[in-house]
Amino acid sequence: MTASARQTETAHDIPLGILSGAGAGALWGLVFLAPELARDFSALDLAAGRYCAYGLIALVLVFPRLGHYRRLLTLRDWWVLAGLALFGNSFYYVMLSAAVQKGGIALTSLVIGFMPVAVTVIGSRDRHAPSLRRLFPSLALCAAGACCIGWQAVTGHDGLSRRLTGLICALLALASWTGFAVGNSRALAAHPAISPHDWNLLTGVMTGLQAIALIPLARLTDTAAHDATRWLFLAGLSLAVAVIASLCGNALWNRMSRLLPLTMTGQMILFETAFALTYGFLWSWRWPSLPELAAFGFIVASVTSCIAAHRKPVGPAPAG
């Protein structure tokens, strides 16, 4: 039996899954503020700091069971964890940080807002998943909301070159995390003996190893001078983001991944978009514009219509 087939046979708890997804989004939305708070540091500095802290915390928490998992997991499983760590954490956060610093929170949210579309399209191929026709209203609303979110950013007054660089970084972040969302959901289904919390910690250990490798590259590429106060600030910020987003946020996301089908998993990232924009408004101390208010409406409608598409078991679509 394939991993995706095993996942569809897992008992789903949609209300609890949605609450877990909303909680993960609320915590993950905070990572959009970190690049704004530490603009004098590079994206590599931010990623190395955050994931060194995350890796160390994860190692301490999972260490009592690490011997058990070393015997349980194969070499291929560890490579899977390394790939998930790269696409879901290391590479993704470098690209997201660069996108926020170059293009701003709104532009980055525009691109990341399309993630549910990509994940849902891939998940629609799973056994017993609702058809794309049934999911189309949710996907259309998601796309409309993402367009509203980024409209002002795309037509802003910043330099075209800077916005284009931010857009490219955001697209790379989108591709990276889409691959992680699909791969992580299926990997969790393939390893029912491992709790979502421990799977998150194992991923964190692998991410920490990758972060150590990032440090020399970060120091070579960051030519700005930072005094001791700024380094202490970066250390505190990295620790806070590691605990809040990487440890707690990822744990909630993994919990959600076992409670919801893959086609709903993608929709839950919209909570991150909504919370990121809210935090951005508070940081800028301004009210949302009409397009941004419309985007919130589209996001809510998209998630609601996706839930409606999953209310009744849906058989596989007819061949042809």
Helices and strands as residue ranges (DSSP letters): H 3-8, H 14-28, G 29-32, H 34-37, H 43-72, H 75-85, I 86-90, H 91-112, H 115-123, H 132-154, H 160-190, H 196-221, H 228-241, I 242-249, H 250-259, H 262-267, H 269-284, H 290-309
